[in-house]
Amino acid sequence: MENSENLFAALVYSLHMTALQQLGAVANPMSGHKERDLPQAMISIEMIDMLADKTIGHLSEFEATFLRQSVDQLHQLFDQATQ
């Protein structure tokens, strides 16, 4: 994997983990507690969606798959959290 793929994966992972924290799926590393902030989670998910839309046709297969799986998981978790 080349450096740009590593950097892209790190960016997506960072946004993904932030959204997971906001969904209450993982503990906040600062407090050690699971906290839920659904409006902020939606903003984080929308940022990843925007990144996916803006990079169509410009990603390696690995990057596209990683991004798609991240977006799909977050949408599923958000739907579960709002039911």
N, CA, C and O atoms as CSV, one atom per row, in Angstrom:
chain,resi,resn,atom,element,x,y,z
A,1,MET,N,N,0.854,-1.173,0.000
A,1,MET,CA,C,0.000,0.000,0.000
A,1,MET,C,C,0.899,1.236,0.000
A,1,MET,O,O,1.843,1.325,0.786
A,2,GLU,N,N,0.610,2.158,-0.860
A,2,GLU,CA,C,1.446,3.349,-0.933
A,2,GLU,C,C,1.042,4.363,0.127
A,2,GLU,O,O,-0.019,4.242,0.739
A,3,ASN,N,N,1.885,5.357,0.341
A,3,ASN,CA,C,1.684,6.331,1.406
A,3,ASN,C,C,0.358,7.064,1.294
A,3,ASN,O,O,-0.301,7.283,2.310
A,4,SER,N,N,-0.055,7.452,0.090
A,4,SER,CA,C,-1.314,8.185,-0.038
A,4,SER,C,C,-2.503,7.312,0.372
A,4,SER,O,O,-3.480,7.819,0.923
A,5,GLU,N,N,-2.427,6.004,0.108
A,5,GLU,CA,C,-3.494,5.100,0.561
A,5,GLU,C,C,-3.513,5.022,2.080
A,5,GLU,O,O,-4.583,5.007,2.688
A,6,ASN,N,N,-2.349,4.974,2.688
A,6,ASN,CA,C,-2.277,4.947,4.152
A,6,ASN,C,C,-2.860,6.220,4.756
A,6,ASN,O,O,-3.603,6.168,5.736
A,7,LEU,N,N,-2.519,7.353,4.167
A,7,LEU,CA,C,-3.034,8.624,4.669
A,7,LEU,C,C,-4.541,8.723,4.488
A,7,LEU,O,O,-5.246,9.199,5.377
A,8,PHE,N,N,-5.032,8.278,3.346
A,8,PHE,CA,C,-6.470,8.311,3.103
A,8,PHE,C,C,-7.187,7.401,4.100
A,8,PHE,O,O,-8.204,7.792,4.674
A,9,ALA,N,N,-6.669,6.200,4.309
A,9,ALA,CA,C,-7.275,5.262,5.262
A,9,ALA,C,C,-7.266,5.856,6.671
A,9,ALA,O,O,-8.230,5.688,7.418
A,10,ALA,N,N,-6.195,6.541,7.036
A,10,ALA,CA,C,-6.116,7.167,8.357
A,10,ALA,C,C,-7.158,8.267,8.508
A,10,ALA,O,O,-7.769,8.401,9.568
A,11,LEU,N,N,-7.366,9.051,7.461
A,11,LEU,CA,C,-8.384,10.105,7.495
A,11,LEU,C,C,-9.774,9.510,7.666
A,11,LEU,O,O,-10.540,9.949,8.523
A,12,VAL,N,N,-10.098,8.517,6.856
A,12,VAL,CA,C,-11.418,7.875,6.943
A,12,VAL,C,C,-11.592,7.223,8.311
A,12,VAL,O,O,-12.652,7.335,8.925
A,13,TYR,N,N,-10.557,6.545,8.783
A,13,TYR,CA,C,-10.617,5.884,10.091
A,13,TYR,C,C,-10.872,6.908,11.204
A,13,TYR,O,O,-11.667,6.656,12.110
A,14,SER,N,N,-10.206,8.046,11.136
A,14,SER,CA,C,-10.385,9.088,12.141
A,14,SER,C,C,-11.831,9.593,12.155
A,14,SER,O,O,-12.439,9.710,13.219
A,15,LEU,N,N,-12.366,9.886,10.995
A,15,LEU,CA,C,-13.760,10.333,10.908
A,15,LEU,C,C,-14.717,9.238,11.364
A,15,LEU,O,O,-15.712,9.511,12.035
A,16,HIS,N,N,-14.408,7.998,10.994
A,16,HIS,CA,C,-15.242,6.854,11.371
A,16,HIS,C,C,-15.270,6.695,12.895
A,16,HIS,O,O,-16.339,6.530,13.484
A,17,MET,N,N,-14.109,6.746,13.525
A,17,MET,CA,C,-14.045,6.590,14.985
A,17,MET,C,C,-14.753,7.735,15.700
A,17,MET,O,O,-15.395,7.518,16.728
A,18,THR,N,N,-14.644,8.938,15.176
A,18,THR,CA,C,-15.357,10.073,15.760
A,18,THR,C,C,-16.853,9.828,15.714
A,18,THR,O,O,-17.552,10.049,16.703
A,19,ALA,N,N,-17.347,9.371,14.573
A,19,ALA,CA,C,-18.778,9.082,14.442
A,19,ALA,C,C,-19.196,7.949,15.377
A,19,ALA,O,O,-20.268,8.015,15.979
A,20,LEU,N,N,-18.372,6.914,15.507
A,20,LEU,CA,C,-18.689,5.818,16.430
A,20,LEU,C,C,-18.803,6.329,17.865
A,20,LEU,O,O,-19.690,5.907,18.607
A,21,GLN,N,N,-17.917,7.226,18.254
A,21,GLN,CA,C,-18.000,7.813,19.598
A,21,GLN,C,C,-19.294,8.606,19.754
A,21,GLN,O,O,-19.973,8.507,20.777
A,22,GLN,N,N,-19.630,9.390,18.736
A,22,GLN,CA,C,-20.830,10.210,18.796
A,22,GLN,C,C,-22.102,9.367,18.794
A,22,GLN,O,O,-23.131,9.788,19.324
A,23,LEU,N,N,-22.031,8.189,18.204
A,23,LEU,CA,C,-23.167,7.266,18.213
A,23,LEU,C,C,-23.259,6.491,19.520
A,23,LEU,O,O,-24.241,5.787,19.754
A,24,GLY,N,N,-22.260,6.610,20.362
A,24,GLY,CA,C,-22.237,5.870,21.617
A,24,GLY,C,C,-21.839,4.423,21.441
A,24,GLY,O,O,-22.059,3.607,22.335
A,25,ALA,N,N,-21.250,4.088,20.291
A,25,ALA,CA,C,-20.848,2.710,20.010
A,25,ALA,C,C,-19.515,2.365,20.663
A,25,ALA,O,O,-19.255,1.199,20.960
A,26,VAL,N,N,-18.683,3.350,20.886
A,26,VAL,CA,C,-17.405,3.164,21.577
A,26,VAL,C,C,-17.251,4.291,22.599
A,26,VAL,O,O,-17.849,5.359,22.469
A,27,ALA,N,N,-16.447,4.027,23.601
A,27,ALA,CA,C,-16.238,5.019,24.652
A,27,ALA,C,C,-15.399,6.195,24.147
A,27,ALA,O,O,-14.517,6.039,23.304
A,28,ASN,N,N,-15.696,7.345,24.677
A,28,ASN,CA,C,-14.888,8.533,24.440
A,28,ASN,C,C,-13.553,8.318,25.144
A,28,ASN,O,O,-13.540,8.068,26.350
A,29,PRO,N,N,-12.422,8.408,24.429
A,29,PRO,CA,C,-11.137,8.137,25.070
A,29,PRO,C,C,-10.780,9.146,26.168
A,29,PRO,O,O,-9.978,8.837,27.050
A,30,MET,N,N,-11.348,10.309,26.124
A,30,MET,CA,C,-11.055,11.323,27.145
A,30,MET,C,C,-11.791,11.025,28.451
A,30,MET,O,O,-11.219,11.172,29.531
A,31,SER,N,N,-13.053,10.607,28.357
A,31,SER,CA,C,-13.852,10.381,29.564
A,31,SER,C,C,-13.929,8.908,29.959
A,31,SER,O,O,-14.182,8.576,31.117
A,32,GLY,N,N,-13.707,8.028,28.976
A,32,GLY,CA,C,-13.844,6.601,29.239
A,32,GLY,C,C,-15.285,6.134,29.244
A,32,GLY,O,O,-15.558,4.968,29.527
A,33,HIS,N,N,-16.217,7.035,28.932
A,33,HIS,CA,C,-17.642,6.707,28.925
A,33,HIS,C,C,-18.201,6.737,27.511
A,33,HIS,O,O,-17.716,7.460,26.640
A,34,LYS,N,N,-19.237,5.927,27.310
A,34,LYS,CA,C,-19.961,5.993,26.041
A,34,LYS,C,C,-20.940,7.153,26.132
A,34,LYS,O,O,-21.739,7.241,27.064
A,35,GLU,N,N,-20.863,8.026,25.162
A,35,GLU,CA,C,-21.699,9.219,25.113
A,35,GLU,C,C,-22.369,9.278,23.753
A,35,GLU,O,O,-21.759,8.919,22.746
A,36,ARG,N,N,-23.600,9.722,23.711
A,36,ARG,CA,C,-24.323,9.767,22.440
A,36,ARG,C,C,-24.664,11.219,22.096
A,36,ARG,O,O,-25.231,11.950,22.907
A,37,ASP,N,N,-24.309,11.609,20.890
A,37,ASP,CA,C,-24.648,12.929,20.356
A,37,ASP,C,C,-25.040,12.719,18.904
A,37,ASP,O,O,-24.224,12.868,17.995
A,38,LEU,N,N,-26.311,12.368,18.702
A,38,LEU,CA,C,-26.771,11.995,17.355
A,38,LEU,C,C,-26.691,13.129,16.338
A,38,LEU,O,O,-26.353,12.866,15.184
A,39,PRO,N,N,-26.986,14.389,16.707
A,39,PRO,CA,C,-26.820,15.456,15.710
A,39,PRO,C,C,-25.366,15.579,15.222
A,39,PRO,O,O,-25.127,15.771,14.029
A,40,GLN,N,N,-24.403,15.469,16.138
A,40,GLN,CA,C,-22.999,15.527,15.731
A,40,GLN,C,C,-22.605,14.287,14.943
A,40,GLN,O,O,-21.807,14.372,14.009
A,41,ALA,N,N,-23.160,13.131,15.314
A,41,ALA,CA,C,-22.882,11.899,14.573
A,41,ALA,C,C,-23.335,12.050,13.127
A,41,ALA,O,O,-22.632,11.632,12.207
A,42,MET,N,N,-24.505,12.644,12.924
A,42,MET,CA,C,-25.013,12.833,11.562
A,42,MET,C,C,-24.082,13.740,10.764
A,42,MET,O,O,-23.845,13.492,9.582
A,43,ILE,N,N,-23.552,14.785,11.393
A,43,ILE,CA,C,-22.614,15.670,10.703
A,43,ILE,C,C,-21.361,14.898,10.304
A,43,ILE,O,O,-20.880,15.052,9.181
A,44,SER,N,N,-20.830,14.079,11.189
A,44,SER,CA,C,-19.638,13.290,10.871
A,44,SER,C,C,-19.921,12.316,9.734
A,44,SER,O,O,-19.096,12.146,8.837
A,45,ILE,N,N,-21.080,11.683,9.773
A,45,ILE,CA,C,-21.459,10.745,8.706
A,45,ILE,C,C,-21.626,11.487,7.389
A,45,ILE,O,O,-21.205,10.993,6.343
A,46,GLU,N,N,-22.230,12.657,7.429
A,46,GLU,CA,C,-22.388,13.461,6.211
A,46,GLU,C,C,-21.033,13.880,5.646
A,46,GLU,O,O,-20.869,13.976,4.430
A,47,MET,N,N,-20.064,14.129,6.523
A,47,MET,CA,C,-18.718,14.480,6.047
A,47,MET,C,C,-18.100,13.307,5.294
A,47,MET,O,O,-17.479,13.496,4.248
A,48,ILE,N,N,-18.266,12.102,5.821
A,48,ILE,CA,C,-17.725,10.925,5.144
A,48,ILE,C,C,-18.470,10.678,3.835
A,48,ILE,O,O,-17.858,10.320,2.828
A,49,ASP,N,N,-19.796,10.869,3.849
A,49,ASP,CA,C,-20.578,10.755,2.609
A,49,ASP,C,C,-20.084,11.742,1.558
A,49,ASP,O,O,-19.935,11.384,0.389
A,50,MET,N,N,-19.830,12.986,1.971
A,50,MET,CA,C,-19.338,14.012,1.052
A,50,MET,C,C,-17.983,13.615,0.483
A,50,MET,O,O,-17.728,13.785,-0.709
A,51,LEU,N,N,-17.121,13.086,1.338
A,51,LEU,CA,C,-15.809,12.637,0.897
A,51,LEU,C,C,-15.963,11.528,-0.147
A,51,LEU,O,O,-15.254,11.510,-1.153
A,52,ALA,N,N,-16.886,10.616,0.098
A,52,ALA,CA,C,-17.143,9.534,-0.864
A,52,ALA,C,C,-17.630,10.099,-2.196
A,52,ALA,O,O,-17.168,9.685,-3.260
A,53,ASP,N,N,-18.564,11.044,-2.131
A,53,ASP,CA,C,-19.099,11.642,-3.365
A,53,ASP,C,C,-18.025,12.396,-4.144
A,53,ASP,O,O,-17.960,12.294,-5.369
A,54,LYS,N,N,-17.191,13.144,-3.449
A,54,LYS,CA,C,-16.192,13.987,-4.100
A,54,LYS,C,C,-15.005,13.206,-4.658
A,54,LYS,O,O,-14.254,13.719,-5.488
A,55,THR,N,N,-14.838,11.966,-4.202
A,55,THR,CA,C,-13.672,11.193,-4.641
A,55,THR,C,C,-14.026,10.069,-5.611
A,55,THR,O,O,-13.167,9.257,-5.952
A,56,ILE,N,N,-15.266,10.013,-6.053
A,56,ILE,CA,C,-15.671,8.957,-6.996
A,56,ILE,C,C,-14.748,8.987,-8.213
A,56,ILE,O,O,-14.533,10.036,-8.819
A,57,GLY,N,N,-14.213,7.829,-8.554
A,57,GLY,CA,C,-13.335,7.703,-9.710
A,57,GLY,C,C,-11.888,8.088,-9.459
A,57,GLY,O,O,-11.061,8.037,-10.369
A,58,HIS,N,N,-11.582,8.474,-8.224
A,58,HIS,CA,C,-10.224,8.916,-7.914
A,58,HIS,C,C,-9.565,8.077,-6.828
A,58,HIS,O,O,-8.509,8.446,-6.313
A,59,LEU,N,N,-10.175,6.960,-6.479
A,59,LEU,CA,C,-9.657,6.132,-5.395
A,59,LEU,C,C,-9.183,4.786,-5.915
A,59,LEU,O,O,-9.674,4.277,-6.923
A,60,SER,N,N,-8.221,4.227,-5.206
A,60,SER,CA,C,-7.826,2.855,-5.505
A,60,SER,C,C,-8.959,1.928,-5.056
A,60,SER,O,O,-9.878,2.349,-4.353
A,61,GLU,N,N,-8.880,0.690,-5.464
A,61,GLU,CA,C,-9.909,-0.280,-5.059
A,61,GLU,C,C,-9.949,-0.406,-3.536
A,61,GLU,O,O,-11.025,-0.462,-2.942
A,62,PHE,N,N,-8.778,-0.450,-2.910
A,62,PHE,CA,C,-8.709,-0.532,-1.450
A,62,PHE,C,C,-9.391,0.676,-0.801
A,62,PHE,O,O,-10.202,0.515,0.110
A,63,GLU,N,N,-9.064,1.875,-1.267
A,63,GLU,CA,C,-9.635,3.092,-0.686
A,63,GLU,C,C,-11.145,3.133,-0.858
A,63,GLU,O,O,-11.871,3.466,0.079
A,64,ALA,N,N,-11.616,2.799,-2.044
A,64,ALA,CA,C,-13.053,2.830,-2.312
A,64,ALA,C,C,-13.801,1.829,-1.438
A,64,ALA,O,O,-14.869,2.139,-0.909
A,65,THR,N,N,-13.246,0.636,-1.288
A,65,THR,CA,C,-13.883,-0.390,-0.464
A,65,THR,C,C,-13.885,0.025,1.001
A,65,THR,O,O,-14.901,-0.101,1.684
A,66,PHE,N,N,-12.758,0.516,1.480
A,66,PHE,CA,C,-12.640,0.961,2.873
A,66,PHE,C,C,-13.645,2.071,3.171
A,66,PHE,O,O,-14.319,2.047,4.201
A,67,LEU,N,N,-13.739,3.023,2.280
A,67,LEU,CA,C,-14.665,4.144,2.450
A,67,LEU,C,C,-16.110,3.665,2.411
A,67,LEU,O,O,-16.915,4.057,3.255
A,68,ARG,N,N,-16.441,2.827,1.444
A,68,ARG,CA,C,-17.815,2.326,1.315
A,68,ARG,C,C,-18.231,1.534,2.554
A,68,ARG,O,O,-19.343,1.706,3.054
A,69,GLN,N,N,-17.346,0.669,3.052
A,69,GLN,CA,C,-17.668,-0.123,4.240
A,69,GLN,C,C,-17.860,0.771,5.463
A,69,GLN,O,O,-18.734,0.518,6.292
A,70,SER,N,N,-17.050,1.802,5.571
A,70,SER,CA,C,-17.174,2.735,6.683
A,70,SER,C,C,-18.524,3.445,6.644
A,70,SER,O,O,-19.232,3.510,7.650
A,71,VAL,N,N,-18.869,3.969,5.487
A,71,VAL,CA,C,-20.142,4.683,5.327
A,71,VAL,C,C,-21.320,3.749,5.606
A,71,VAL,O,O,-22.255,4.121,6.314
A,72,ASP,N,N,-21.274,2.557,5.059
A,72,ASP,CA,C,-22.377,1.609,5.246
A,72,ASP,C,C,-22.569,1.270,6.720
A,72,ASP,O,O,-23.696,1.251,7.214
A,73,GLN,N,N,-21.468,1.001,7.425
A,73,GLN,CA,C,-21.578,0.656,8.841
A,73,GLN,C,C,-22.151,1.820,9.647
A,73,GLN,O,O,-23.017,1.621,10.499
A,74,LEU,N,N,-21.674,3.021,9.382
A,74,LEU,CA,C,-22.158,4.171,10.144
A,74,LEU,C,C,-23.629,4.448,9.883
A,74,LEU,O,O,-24.363,4.777,10.816
A,75,HIS,N,N,-24.075,4.325,8.656
A,75,HIS,CA,C,-25.501,4.522,8.365
A,75,HIS,C,C,-26.344,3.472,9.088
A,75,HIS,O,O,-27.407,3.782,9.626
A,76,GLN,N,N,-25.871,2.253,9.094
A,76,GLN,CA,C,-26.604,1.184,9.785
A,76,GLN,C,C,-26.693,1.466,11.297
A,76,GLN,O,O,-27.761,1.334,11.894
A,77,LEU,N,N,-25.587,1.846,11.894
A,77,LEU,CA,C,-25.578,2.152,13.326
A,77,LEU,C,C,-26.438,3.369,13.648
A,77,LEU,O,O,-27.118,3.396,14.673
A,78,PHE,N,N,-26.412,4.374,12.780
A,78,PHE,CA,C,-27.239,5.558,13.002
A,78,PHE,C,C,-28.713,5.175,12.929
A,78,PHE,O,O,-29.511,5.618,13.755
A,79,ASP,N,N,-29.077,4.360,11.948
A,79,ASP,CA,C,-30.469,3.923,11.830
A,79,ASP,C,C,-30.906,3.161,13.080
A,79,ASP,O,O,-32.017,3.362,13.571
A,80,GLN,N,N,-30.047,2.297,13.592
A,80,GLN,CA,C,-30.356,1.547,14.805
A,80,GLN,C,C,-30.511,2.481,16.011
A,80,GLN,O,O,-31.382,2.269,16.855
A,81,ALA,N,N,-29.672,3.504,16.088
A,81,ALA,CA,C,-29.701,4.432,17.208
A,81,ALA,C,C,-30.934,5.322,17.204
A,81,ALA,O,O,-31.337,5.828,18.251
A,82,THR,N,N,-31.529,5.513,16.052
A,82,THR,CA,C,-32.679,6.415,15.955
A,82,THR,C,C,-34.014,5.673,15.889
A,82,THR,O,O,-35.060,6.295,15.707
A,83,GLN,N,N,-33.982,4.368,16.034
A,83,GLN,CA,C,-35.243,3.609,16.013
A,83,GLN,C,C,-35.837,3.517,17.393
A,83,GLN,O,O,-36.897,2.917,17.570
